[in-house]
């Protein structure tokens, strides 16, 4: 499921206008999808998308969404063949009845034609469907004037936050090798693991705030700082510092860092990016980022928590005034200790062979982290 509530309002006069507007409301031209557009006082309040097919009960949170957002009317659009779309549209209409919400229109679009589920007048909605061209519609021009974008498909949208490659990847690979080797050497040499952890976390918290300041000033963290952030964010206390400080303007930083980090270090930054996207109303990108995390790290708790919120159509406003402050985190978690580093050490152990190759490229030999097991 994806939603997007950040788009400007568009004037929709009929089915063709609806079909022309949908790609701009969700950010791409959908296929094999169910779209529900929620309206309040004649304005688009929310546009939600689910991939088809989906299991029964997927739309169960819809009545709560309508009540919470004050939605009184919805438009339902399914993309794909009838046998795939119709059950989903029927489910959406049933939940609308349960919520006491009027269905203004319910459409199926496929191969350049559309059919209405609420109109059976032959001259208006012929059995063979009605041709439409969303690209040629005046709605597309209106949306473009508003600065809205409709990419060709979901894959194109995914590509906008995909890992960077080429020279950028090679540079980050070297920077990561150096950061990993430095951490291993420091940990191996530490006489007091708890003291080492306190120093590591303190530096990580400073680095998060410095990165946010650099981004706010229009700058970009360099490869060395980005690589060290990757290690820092693997520690929950450091990641949660960034979470508690989250503002909509932070999305660009976490997008950049997420795309540059080596794969094992991506989950925290990608989850922070998803959090920022959800806050700003772009749940399309939030979902894509979380899917990327959960495909390789299915147990990552922050990603699972955010995905649960998205699937249940929860509003980011629910967190307003409820997020802890950094001081609250210090009170709840206490002083840093060596066990805080275990997730990072496990990550490095899991990527020991790649890390060794990276360190060799950087001209260094990484010390073993086996010392952790005796703590």
Beta strands, then each sheet from edge to edge (+ up, - down):
strand 1: 2-4
strand 2: 33-40
strand 3: 43-51
strand 4: 73-79
strand 5: 102-110
strand 6: 113-116
strand 7: 130-131
sheet 1: 1+ 3- 2+ 4- 5- 6+ 7-
end
